[in-house]
Amino acid sequence: MRAPRKTGLHVKCPHCDGTGKLSLERASVGDMILARRKIAKMTQETLALKVGRSRAQIANIEGGRSDLPIKTLMLFAEALDCSIHDLIPETR
């Protein structure tokens, strides 16, 4: 995950440019998993149990510190009741 950019006294989020809304152009798979988990009102612990990972691994994935094989991404989509495409940011 990129460190936030400092602008004056404020810290600008690298994912939303300070708007508070996730920018799909800057989002990672981890960002998308985090967003879907929040929509599902699920904790990292609950998601970890559903996909057979530890809570720390979920935190690392959401934080962009771990990559996911496609097979594992499919487990996340199933656990979050969404399509694998919902977890991959759009590109232009």
N, CA, C and O atoms as a printed pandas DataFrame, in Angstrom:
     atom_number atom_name residue_name chain_id  residue_number  x_coord  y_coord  z_coord
0              1         N          MET        A               1    0.846   -1.156    0.000
1              2        CA          MET        A               1    0.000    0.000    0.000
2              3         C          MET        A               1    0.901    1.231    0.000
3              4         O          MET        A               1    1.902    1.282    0.714
4              5         N          ARG        A               2    0.540    2.197   -0.791
5              6        CA          ARG        A               2    1.303    3.439   -0.845
6              7         C          ARG        A               2    1.066    4.260    0.402
7              8         O          ARG        A               2   -0.029    4.255    0.964
8              9         N          ALA        A               3    2.096    4.964    0.831
9             10        CA          ALA        A               3    1.944    5.848    1.990
10            11         C          ALA        A               3    1.119    7.065    1.584
11            12         O          ALA        A               3    1.242    7.550    0.459
12            13         N          PRO        A               4    0.282    7.558    2.489
13            14        CA          PRO        A               4   -0.505    8.760    2.170
14            15         C          PRO        A               4    0.413    9.932    1.847
15            16         O          PRO        A               4    1.490   10.065    2.429
16            17         N          ARG        A               5   -0.014   10.777    0.923
17            18        CA          ARG        A               5    0.746   11.973    0.563
18            19         C          ARG        A               5    0.364   13.093    1.508
19            20         O          ARG        A               5   -0.819   13.318    1.765
20            21         N          LYS        A               6    1.351   13.793    2.025
21            22        CA          LYS        A               6    1.089   14.913    2.923
22            23         C          LYS        A               6    0.885   16.170    2.096
23            24         O          LYS        A               6    1.701   16.506    1.237
24            25         N          THR        A               7   -0.209   16.857    2.367
25            26        CA          THR        A               7   -0.500   18.122    1.688
26            27         C          THR        A               7   -0.797   19.154    2.761
27            28         O          THR        A               7   -1.908   19.203    3.288
28            29         N          GLY        A               8    0.183   19.974    3.086
29            30        CA          GLY        A               8   -0.011   20.944    4.160
30            31         C          GLY        A               8   -0.166   20.225    5.482
31            32         O          GLY        A               8    0.681   19.411    5.850
32            33         N          LEU        A               9   -1.238   20.514    6.199
33            34        CA          LEU        A               9   -1.504   19.861    7.469
34            35         C          LEU        A               9   -2.353   18.616    7.313
35            36         O          LEU        A               9   -2.561   17.879    8.277
36            37         N          HIS        A              10   -2.843   18.375    6.111
37            38        CA          HIS        A              10   -3.732   17.239    5.876
38            39         C          HIS        A              10   -2.976   16.098    5.216
39            40         O          HIS        A              10   -2.002   16.325    4.498
40            41         N          VAL        A              11   -3.422   14.876    5.459
41            42        CA          VAL        A              11   -2.861   13.708    4.789
42            43         C          VAL        A              11   -3.868   13.265    3.746
43            44         O          VAL        A              11   -5.028   13.003    4.065
44            45         N          LYS        A              12   -3.426   13.182    2.501
45            46        CA          LYS        A              12   -4.313   12.833    1.397
46            47         C          LYS        A              12   -4.291   11.320    1.178
47            48         O          LYS        A              12   -3.224   10.731    1.006
48            49         N          CYS        A              13   -5.442   10.705    1.182
49            50        CA          CYS        A              13   -5.561    9.266    0.976
50            51         C          CYS        A              13   -5.136    8.904   -0.451
51            52         O          CYS        A              13   -5.598    9.533   -1.403
52            53         N          PRO        A              14   -4.258    7.894   -0.618
53            54        CA          PRO        A              14   -3.802    7.527   -1.954
54            55         C          PRO        A              14   -4.862    6.804   -2.772
55            56         O          PRO        A              14   -4.698    6.633   -3.980
56            57         N          HIS        A              15   -5.946    6.378   -2.132
57            58        CA          HIS        A              15   -6.973    5.617   -2.835
58            59         C          HIS        A              15   -8.190    6.444   -3.224
59            60         O          HIS        A              15   -8.937    6.064   -4.125
60            61         N          CYS        A              16   -8.395    7.575   -2.550
61            62        CA          CYS        A              16   -9.584    8.375   -2.845
62            63         C          CYS        A              16   -9.261    9.837   -3.120
63            64         O          CYS        A              16  -10.162   10.625   -3.407
64            65         N          ASP        A              17   -7.991   10.208   -3.038
65            66        CA          ASP        A              17   -7.569   11.600   -3.218
66            67         C          ASP        A              17   -8.320   12.555   -2.302
67            68         O          ASP        A              17   -8.583   13.700   -2.670
68            69         N          GLY        A              18   -8.665   12.085   -1.111
69            70        CA          GLY        A              18   -9.316   12.936   -0.123
70            71         C          GLY        A              18  -10.823   13.065   -0.261
71            72         O          GLY        A              18  -11.450   13.789    0.513
72            73         N          THR        A              19  -11.419   12.377   -1.230
73            74        CA          THR        A              19  -12.870   12.493   -1.431
74            75         C          THR        A              19  -13.665   11.594   -0.495
75            76         O          THR        A              19  -14.853   11.824   -0.269
76            77         N          GLY        A              20  -13.011   10.566    0.053
77            78        CA          GLY        A              20  -13.719    9.614    0.901
78            79         C          GLY        A              20  -14.366    8.498    0.116
79            80         O          GLY        A              20  -14.938    7.584    0.709
80            81         N          LYS        A              21  -14.292    8.547   -1.205
81            82        CA          LYS        A              21  -14.852    7.500   -2.061
82            83         C          LYS        A              21  -13.710    6.798   -2.785
83            84         O          LYS        A              21  -12.797    7.441   -3.304
84            85         N          LEU        A              22  -13.777    5.478   -2.812
85            86        CA          LEU        A              22  -12.739    4.674   -3.444
86            87         C          LEU        A              22  -12.650    4.979   -4.931
87            88         O          LEU        A              22  -13.645    4.898   -5.651
88            89         N          SER        A              23  -11.464    5.326   -5.383
89            90        CA          SER        A              23  -11.228    5.571   -6.801
90            91         C          SER        A              23  -10.868    4.255   -7.459
91            92         O          SER        A              23   -9.824    3.680   -7.154
92            93         N          LEU        A              24  -11.714    3.764   -8.361
93            94        CA          LEU        A              24  -11.465    2.484   -9.003
94            95         C          LEU        A              24  -10.198    2.517   -9.845
95            96         O          LEU        A              24   -9.600    1.471  -10.099
96            97         N          GLU        A              25   -9.785    3.692  -10.280
97            98        CA          GLU        A              25   -8.563    3.794  -11.065
98            99         C          GLU        A              25   -7.328    3.544  -10.208
99           100         O          GLU        A              25   -6.278    3.176  -10.736
100          101         N          ARG        A              26   -7.437    3.737   -8.896
101          102        CA          ARG        A              26   -6.292    3.568   -7.989
102          103         C          ARG        A              26   -6.464    2.358   -7.079
103          104         O          ARG        A              26   -5.549    2.036   -6.321
104          105         N          ALA        A              27   -7.593    1.687   -7.129
105          106        CA          ALA        A              27   -7.903    0.601   -6.214
106          107         C          ALA        A              27   -7.100   -0.655   -6.529
107          108         O          ALA        A              27   -6.743   -0.916   -7.678
108          109         N          SER        A              28   -6.827   -1.424   -5.482
109          110        CA          SER        A              28   -6.186   -2.725   -5.627
110          111         C          SER        A              28   -7.226   -3.806   -5.330
111          112         O          SER        A              28   -8.336   -3.505   -4.890
112          113         N          VAL        A              29   -6.864   -5.044   -5.571
113          114        CA          VAL        A              29   -7.756   -6.153   -5.225
114          115         C          VAL        A              29   -8.041   -6.123   -3.730
115          116         O          VAL        A              29   -9.170   -6.373   -3.309
116          117         N          GLY        A              30   -7.027   -5.819   -2.923
117          118        CA          GLY        A              30   -7.233   -5.729   -1.474
118          119         C          GLY        A              30   -8.239   -4.661   -1.102
119          120         O          GLY        A              30   -9.054   -4.858   -0.201
120          121         N          ASP        A              31   -8.188   -3.520   -1.793
121          122        CA          ASP        A              31   -9.167   -2.449   -1.553
122          123         C          ASP        A              31  -10.578   -2.938   -1.874
123          124         O          ASP        A              31  -11.529   -2.648   -1.148
124          125         N          MET        A              32  -10.695   -3.676   -2.963
125          126        CA          MET        A              32  -12.009   -4.169   -3.388
126          127         C          MET        A              32  -12.535   -5.208   -2.401
127          128         O          MET        A              32  -13.726   -5.216   -2.092
128          129         N          ILE        A              33  -11.662   -6.080   -1.904
129          130        CA          ILE        A              33  -12.078   -7.064   -0.901
130          131         C          ILE        A              33  -12.533   -6.347    0.368
131          132         O          ILE        A              33  -13.559   -6.703    0.947
132          133         N          LEU        A              34  -11.786   -5.354    0.795
133          134        CA          LEU        A              34  -12.169   -4.568    1.974
134          135         C          LEU        A              34  -13.536   -3.928    1.775
135          136         O          LEU        A              34  -14.384   -3.986    2.666
136          137         N          ALA        A              35  -13.756   -3.322    0.618
137          138        CA          ALA        A              35  -15.037   -2.661    0.338
138          139         C          ALA        A              35  -16.180   -3.675    0.367
139          140         O          ALA        A              35  -17.226   -3.410    0.960
140          141         N          ARG        A              36  -15.991   -4.835   -0.270
141          142        CA          ARG        A              36  -17.054   -5.857   -0.283
142          143         C          ARG        A              36  -17.289   -6.411    1.126
143          144         O          ARG        A              36  -18.428   -6.696    1.498
144          145         N          ARG        A              37  -16.218   -6.564    1.906
145          146        CA          ARG        A              37  -16.365   -7.066    3.277
146          147         C          ARG        A              37  -17.181   -6.083    4.111
147          148         O          ARG        A              37  -18.032   -6.489    4.903
148          149         N          LYS        A              38  -16.918   -4.790    3.929
149          150        CA          LYS        A              38  -17.678   -3.764    4.659
150          151         C          LYS        A              38  -19.146   -3.777    4.242
151          152         O          LYS        A              38  -20.034   -3.657    5.087
152          153         N          ILE        A              39  -19.406   -3.921    2.938
153          154        CA          ILE        A              39  -20.785   -4.005    2.443
154          155         C          ILE        A              39  -21.500   -5.189    3.082
155          156         O          ILE        A              39  -22.671   -5.096    3.450
156          157         N          ALA        A              40  -20.776   -6.316    3.211
157          158        CA          ALA        A              40  -21.353   -7.525    3.803
158          159         C          ALA        A              40  -21.431   -7.446    5.330
159          160         O          ALA        A              40  -21.930   -8.366    5.979
160          161         N          LYS        A              41  -20.923   -6.315    5.912
161          162        CA          LYS        A              41  -20.911   -6.134    7.368
162          163         C          LYS        A              41  -20.231   -7.325    8.050
163          164         O          LYS        A              41  -20.735   -7.888    9.023
164          165         N          MET        A              42  -19.077   -7.681    7.504
165          166        CA          MET        A              42  -18.328   -8.840    7.963
166          167         C          MET        A              42  -17.005   -8.372    8.578
167          168         O          MET        A              42  -16.386   -7.431    8.080
168          169         N          THR        A              43  -16.580   -9.015    9.638
169          170        CA          THR        A              43  -15.293   -8.699   10.236
170          171         C          THR        A              43  -14.183   -9.434    9.489
171          172         O          THR        A              43  -14.442  -10.378    8.743
172          173         N          GLN        A              44  -12.954   -8.992    9.699
173          174        CA          GLN        A              44  -11.817   -9.706    9.110
174          175         C          GLN        A              44  -11.771  -11.133    9.642
175          176         O          GLN        A              44  -11.455  -12.064    8.901
176          177         N          GLU        A              45  -12.080  -11.303   10.904
177          178        CA          GLU        A              45  -12.071  -12.632   11.525
178          179         C          GLU        A              45  -13.077  -13.561   10.849
179          180         O          GLU        A              45  -12.753  -14.709   10.546
180          181         N          THR        A              46  -14.292  -13.072   10.611
181          182        CA          THR        A              46  -15.320  -13.888    9.967
182          183         C          THR        A              46  -14.902  -14.258    8.550
183          184         O          THR        A              46  -15.034  -15.411    8.142
184          185         N          LEU        A              47  -14.402  -13.285    7.804
185          186        CA          LEU        A              47  -13.950  -13.568    6.442
186          187         C          LEU        A              47  -12.804  -14.576    6.463
187          188         O          LEU        A              47  -12.760  -15.482    5.631
188          189         N          ALA        A              48  -11.883  -14.423    7.404
189          190        CA          ALA        A              48  -10.754  -15.352    7.520
190          191         C          ALA        A              48  -11.242  -16.776    7.721
191          192         O          ALA        A              48  -10.720  -17.703    7.102
192          193         N          LEU        A              49  -12.237  -16.960    8.580
193          194        CA          LEU        A              49  -12.790  -18.296    8.811
194          195         C          LEU        A              49  -13.425  -18.862    7.549
195          196         O          LEU        A              49  -13.293  -20.052    7.263
196          197         N          LYS        A              50  -14.112  -18.013    6.796
197          198        CA          LYS        A              50  -14.798  -18.470    5.577
198          199         C          LYS        A              50  -13.835  -18.877    4.465
199          200         O          LYS        A              50  -14.150  -19.755    3.662
200          201         N          VAL        A              51  -12.657  -18.239    4.415
201          202        CA          VAL        A              51  -11.720  -18.529    3.327
202          203         C          VAL        A              51  -10.510  -19.340    3.789
203          204         O          VAL        A              51   -9.602  -19.599    2.998
204          205         N          GLY        A              52  -10.489  -19.743    5.056
205          206        CA          GLY        A              52   -9.413  -20.581    5.546
206          207         C          GLY        A              52   -8.079  -19.868    5.681
207          208         O          GLY        A              52   -7.026  -20.457    5.436
208          209         N          ARG        A              53   -8.123  -18.602    6.070
209          210        CA          ARG        A              53   -6.916  -17.802    6.277
210          211         C          ARG        A              53   -6.961  -17.219    7.685
211          212         O          ARG        A              53   -7.991  -17.295    8.355
212          213         N          SER        A              54   -5.860  -16.641    8.134
213          214        CA          SER        A              54   -5.854  -15.985    9.445
214          215         C          SER        A              54   -6.335  -14.543    9.286
215          216         O          SER        A              54   -6.354  -14.001    8.181
216          217         N          ARG        A              55   -6.724  -13.932   10.407
217          218        CA          ARG        A              55   -7.142  -12.541   10.365
218          219         C          ARG        A              55   -5.981  -11.658    9.912
219          220         O          ARG        A              55   -6.186  -10.679    9.194
220          221         N          ALA        A              56   -4.763  -12.003   10.331
221          222        CA          ALA        A              56   -3.579  -11.239    9.917
222          223         C          ALA        A              56   -3.378  -11.319    8.403
223          224         O          ALA        A              56   -2.991  -10.331    7.778
224          225         N          GLN        A              57   -3.637  -12.487    7.809
225          226        CA          GLN        A              57   -3.518  -12.615    6.355
226          227         C          GLN        A              57   -4.549  -11.741    5.648
227          228         O          GLN        A              57   -4.250  -11.129    4.623
228          229         N          ILE        A              58   -5.756  -11.681    6.191
229          230        CA          ILE        A              58   -6.794  -10.819    5.609
230          231         C          ILE        A              58   -6.334   -9.366    5.669
231          232         O          ILE        A              58   -6.466   -8.628    4.693
232          233         N          ALA        A              59   -5.794   -8.958    6.816
233          234        CA          ALA        A              59   -5.299   -7.583    6.963
234          235         C          ALA        A              59   -4.187   -7.304    5.950
235          236         O          ALA        A              59   -4.145   -6.221    5.367
236          237         N          ASN        A              60   -3.302   -8.254    5.736
237          238        CA          ASN        A              60   -2.218   -8.070    4.767
238          239         C          ASN        A              60   -2.745   -7.983    3.342
239          240         O          ASN        A              60   -2.233   -7.201    2.540
240          241         N          ILE        A              61   -3.747   -8.765    3.023
241          242        CA          ILE        A              61   -4.346   -8.722    1.676
242          243         C          ILE        A              61   -5.044   -7.383    1.471
243          244         O          ILE        A              61   -4.838   -6.725    0.451
244          245         N          GLU        A              62   -5.867   -6.978    2.433
245          246        CA          GLU        A              62   -6.579   -5.704    2.322
246          247         C          GLU        A              62   -5.621   -4.518    2.297
247          248         O          GLU        A              62   -5.906   -3.500    1.666
248          249         N          GLY        A              63   -4.505   -4.647    2.972
249          250        CA          GLY        A              63   -3.521   -3.571    3.020
250          251         C          GLY        A              63   -2.564   -3.574    1.837
251          252         O          GLY        A              63   -1.683   -2.719    1.755
252          253         N          GLY        A              64   -2.726   -4.524    0.920
253          254        CA          GLY        A              64   -1.884   -4.577   -0.263
254          255         C          GLY        A              64   -0.497   -5.152   -0.019
255          256         O          GLY        A              64    0.404   -4.976   -0.839
256          257         N          ARG        A              65   -0.324   -5.835    1.097
257          258        CA          ARG        A              65    0.982   -6.407    1.417
258          259         C          ARG        A              65    1.110   -7.858    0.975
259          260         O          ARG        A              65    2.200   -8.425    1.053
260          261         N          SER        A              66    0.021   -8.476    0.512
261          262        CA          SER        A              66    0.025   -9.858    0.034
262          263         C          SER        A              66   -0.748   -9.953   -1.270
263          264         O          SER        A              66   -1.774   -9.295   -1.443
264          265         N          ASP        A              67   -0.259  -10.765   -2.171
265          266        CA          ASP        A              67   -0.962  -11.025   -3.425
266          267         C          ASP        A              67   -1.809  -12.284   -3.270
267          268         O          ASP        A              67   -1.589  -13.093   -2.368
268          269         N          LEU        A              68   -2.778  -12.432   -4.165
269          270        CA          LEU        A              68   -3.668  -13.584   -4.122
270          271         C          LEU        A              68   -3.610  -14.378   -5.418
271          272         O          LEU        A              68   -3.682  -13.797   -6.501
272          273         N          PRO        A              69   -3.480  -15.694   -5.323
273          274        CA          PRO        A              69   -3.679  -16.516   -6.522
274          275         C          PRO        A              69   -5.163  -16.458   -6.920
275          276         O          PRO        A              69   -6.030  -16.228   -6.077
276          277         N          ILE        A              70   -5.438  -16.664   -8.188
277          278        CA          ILE        A              70   -6.834  -16.621   -8.678
278          279         C          ILE        A              70   -7.720  -17.605   -7.908
279          280         O          ILE        A              70   -8.862  -17.275   -7.587
280          281         N          LYS        A              71   -7.221  -18.791   -7.609
281          282        CA          LYS        A              71   -8.016  -19.786   -6.868
282          283         C          LYS        A              71   -8.461  -19.216   -5.519
283          284         O          LYS        A              71   -9.605  -19.415   -5.109
284          285         N          THR        A              72   -7.572  -18.516   -4.837
285          286        CA          THR        A              72   -7.909  -17.913   -3.549
286          287         C          THR        A              72   -8.885  -16.758   -3.738
287          288         O          THR        A              72   -9.786  -16.569   -2.921
288          289         N          LEU        A              73   -8.712  -15.988   -4.805
289          290        CA          LEU        A              73   -9.634  -14.896   -5.094
290          291         C          LEU        A              73  -11.047  -15.439   -5.294
291          292         O          LEU        A              73  -12.024  -14.798   -4.906
292          293         N          MET        A              74  -11.151  -16.610   -5.894
293          294        CA          MET        A              74  -12.461  -17.250   -6.082
294          295         C          MET        A              74  -13.097  -17.587   -4.730
295          296         O          MET        A              74  -14.311  -17.460   -4.569
296          297         N          LEU        A              75  -12.287  -18.016   -3.759
297          298        CA          LEU        A              75  -12.803  -18.296   -2.411
298          299         C          LEU        A              75  -13.349  -17.026   -1.765
299          300         O          LEU        A              75  -14.388  -17.052   -1.105
300          301         N          PHE        A              76  -12.645  -15.924   -1.958
301          302        CA          PHE        A              76  -13.100  -14.641   -1.416
302          303         C          PHE        A              76  -14.438  -14.237   -2.053
303          304         O          PHE        A              76  -15.347  -13.794   -1.352
304          305         N          ALA        A              77  -14.556  -14.385   -3.359
305          306        CA          ALA        A              77  -15.802  -14.028   -4.044
306          307         C          ALA        A              77  -16.963  -14.858   -3.498
307          308         O          ALA        A              77  -18.049  -14.333   -3.256
308          309         N          GLU        A              78  -16.729  -16.135   -3.309
309          310        CA          GLU        A              78  -17.782  -16.997   -2.766
310          311         C          GLU        A              78  -18.142  -16.585   -1.340
311          312         O          GLU        A              78  -19.322  -16.498   -1.001
312          313         N          ALA        A              79  -17.135  -16.331   -0.503
313          314        CA          ALA        A              79  -17.380  -15.950    0.892
314          315         C          ALA        A              79  -18.105  -14.616    0.998
315          316         O          ALA        A              79  -18.895  -14.407    1.918
316          317         N          LEU        A              80  -17.836  -13.701    0.046
317          318        CA          LEU        A              80  -18.443  -12.368    0.069
318          319         C          LEU        A              80  -19.710  -12.297   -0.783
319          320         O          LEU        A              80  -20.297  -11.229   -0.955
320          321         N          ASP        A              81  -20.122  -13.449   -1.313
321          322        CA          ASP        A              81  -21.348  -13.553   -2.110
322          323         C          ASP        A              81  -21.348  -12.545   -3.263
323          324         O          ASP        A              81  -22.296  -11.780   -3.445
324          325         N          CYS        A              82  -20.256  -12.568   -4.034
325          326        CA          CYS        A              82  -20.153  -11.677   -5.181
326          327         C          CYS        A              82  -19.386  -12.381   -6.296
327          328         O          CYS        A              82  -18.882  -13.489   -6.115
328          329         N          SER        A              83  -19.307  -11.739   -7.423
329          330        CA          SER        A              83  -18.552  -12.256   -8.558
330          331         C          SER        A              83  -17.074  -11.932   -8.368
331          332         O          SER        A              83  -16.729  -10.937   -7.731
332          333         N          ILE        A              84  -16.213  -12.767   -8.916
333          334        CA          ILE        A              84  -14.778  -12.481   -8.891
334          335         C          ILE        A              84  -14.502  -11.135   -9.566
335          336         O          ILE        A              84  -13.551  -10.441   -9.207
336          337         N          HIS        A              85  -15.324  -10.775  -10.532
337          338        CA          HIS        A              85  -15.171   -9.501  -11.240
338          339         C          HIS        A              85  -15.427   -8.308  -10.326
339          340         O          HIS        A              85  -14.903   -7.218  -10.559
340          341         N          ASP        A              86  -16.240   -8.516   -9.278
341          342        CA          ASP        A              86  -16.497   -7.436   -8.322
342          343         C          ASP        A              86  -15.273   -7.122   -7.466
343          344         O          ASP        A              86  -15.215   -6.071   -6.827
344          345         N          LEU        A              87  -14.301   -8.024   -7.451
345          346        CA          LEU        A              87  -13.107   -7.852   -6.633
346          347         C          LEU        A              87  -11.903   -7.339   -7.418
347          348         O          LEU        A              87  -10.845   -7.075   -6.848
348          349         N          ILE        A              88  -12.074   -7.202   -8.711
349          350        CA          ILE        A              88  -10.978   -6.724   -9.555
350          351         C          ILE        A              88  -11.312   -5.307  -10.012
351          352         O          ILE        A              88  -12.338   -5.086  -10.655
352          353         N          PRO        A              89  -10.457   -4.358   -9.685
353          354        CA          PRO        A              89  -10.726   -2.967  -10.086
354          355         C          PRO        A              89  -10.803   -2.821  -11.593
355          356         O          PRO        A              89  -10.108   -3.516  -12.334
356          357         N          GLU        A              90  -11.656   -1.910  -12.038
357          358        CA          GLU        A              90  -11.764   -1.630  -13.468
358          359         C          GLU        A              90  -10.508   -0.914  -13.935
359          360         O          GLU        A              90   -9.926   -0.114  -13.202
360          361         N          THR        A              91  -10.101   -1.207  -15.150
361          362        CA          THR        A              91   -8.976   -0.483  -15.747
362          363         C          THR        A              91   -9.466    0.224  -16.985
363          364         O          THR        A              91  -10.452   -0.171  -17.608
364          365         N          ARG        A              92   -8.764    1.267  -17.322
365          366        CA          ARG        A              92   -9.149    2.039  -18.516
366          367         C          ARG        A              92   -8.067    2.004  -19.530
367          368         O          ARG        A              92   -8.205    2.595  -20.601
